[in-house]
C-alpha cells in the first residue's frame, strides 16, 4: 500500500458477519485516528427481481434508503456504547462488490473491512461472493472478518 489509511469503509447489510466486521473496524479506526464510514449497497438485482423496474427513480431511491437505514440501525445497535460518535453513512445502488471496489478506487486512502458473508442465501465454501470479489479486485487494503 502506497497511501496512508485515511478512512475505514465498512460495507454493512445487517448480518452478524457485518456486525462483527464493524466492531473490529471501530477499534481499528480509533487506533489509527481515522473516520469510519458505513456503506450499504442496495443490490441492483433486487430492483429487477422484486418488480421495481417500473418504479420511478425516486421510489427506488426511497426503497434503497429504507433498506440502508435498517442495516445502519442494526449496525449501530451491535456497536452499542462502543459506537464512534463520527460514523458516516453512505448508500449506493448497484452490484455490491463493484460499488465497494469503485468507492475504494475513488480514494486510495480507504481501507475496507468487511464480513466474510452477508445475508445472501447463496452459500460459498470459503468466502461470500461479495467479499471474494472485493478482495480480488480492490486496489486498497481489504480485511475480511470471519
N, C-alpha and C positions, 0 to 999 in steps of 0.2 A: 504494500500500500504506500503510495507516494504522498498522500494527503493526510493531515491530522483529522481525527474524528471531530466533527463539528456538531453532529446531530445523530441521535439514535432513532431509527424508524422501526416501529413495531406493527406489523400487519396483524389486525385483530378480526375475529369473527364471532367472538363469544364462546369459543370452545375452551375446554380445560387446557389443552396444549397452548393455545394463545395466551391464556391467563398465566400459565407457568412462565412463558416467554416474557410477558410484560413485567412480572415480578423480578426476573433476572435483569431485564433491561433497566428497570428503575434503579437497581443497585449499581449497575454499570454507569448509567447517566450521572448519578450522584458522585461516583468515584472519579469520573472524568470531568465533571463540572460542565456537562453539555445538556441541551434540552432534549426532551423525548417527544416524539410525535406518534400518536396512534393513527394508523392508516387502515381504513376499511374500503374494500373494493366490492361494489355491487356487481356480481358476475353478469356480463352481457348475455350469456346463455340463459340466465333466468328471465331476462326481458323477453326472449323469444319463446321459451318453454311455457311460461305461465300466461302467455297471451297478451303481453304488454306491447307487442309490436304495433298495435293500433292505437295505443295511448299517446297523448301529447308528450312532448319532451318535459314539460313542467310536471305532469303526473308521474313520469318515470323518475325524474329528479326527486320528487316528494317521496316516492316509494323507496328509493335508494337512501335518502336521508333518514327515513323512519327505521330502515333495517340497520343503518350505521349507528343510529342513536341507541338501539337495543344492544348492539355489540359494545359500544363505548360504555354504556351503563353497566353491563356485566363485567367489563374490564375494570372499571373504577371500583365496583363492588369487590372484586377479587383483590385489588390492591389495598382496600380498606384504608387504615390510617397511614400506611406507607406510601400513599399516592403523592408523587411530587406535585407541588402547587402549580407549576407552569407547564403541565402537559397540554400539547396542542393536538387537535383532531383534524383529520382531513378525510374526505370521501372522494372516491372516483368510481367510474363505471367502465367496465371492460373485462378483459381476461385478467384475473388476479395476478398471475405470475408476470405477465407482460407489464402491467401497471406498476408493480413493485420494482421491477428492473428499470423501467422508464424513470420512475421517481429517483432511484439511486443514481442513475446515469446523469440526470439533470444537475446533481450536486455531488461532486466527488468526495465531499467530506461526510457523507452519510454512511453509517454502519447499520445494517439490517439485522435485527434479532427477531426470530420468528419461531413459532411452534412447528414441530415435525409434521403434524397432521391437523387439519381443521375439521369442520363439520361435515365435509363431504361423506356420503355413504360409500363411495368407492374406496376400496382398500388397496394399499400397496404394501409389498413385503418390507421394504426398508424405509422409504420416505414417502410422504404425501406428494402428489404430483406437483402442487404449487411450490412447496419447499425444495423439491428436487430441481425444478426448472430455474428457480431463483438462484440456487446455489451453483448451478451450471453456467448461468448467463450473466449474472451481476458482476460488474467490474469492481464494485466496492466490497468491503468485508461483509460476510454473512455468517451469523452464528445461528445454529439450529438447536433449539432446546427440546429434549425428549421428555 
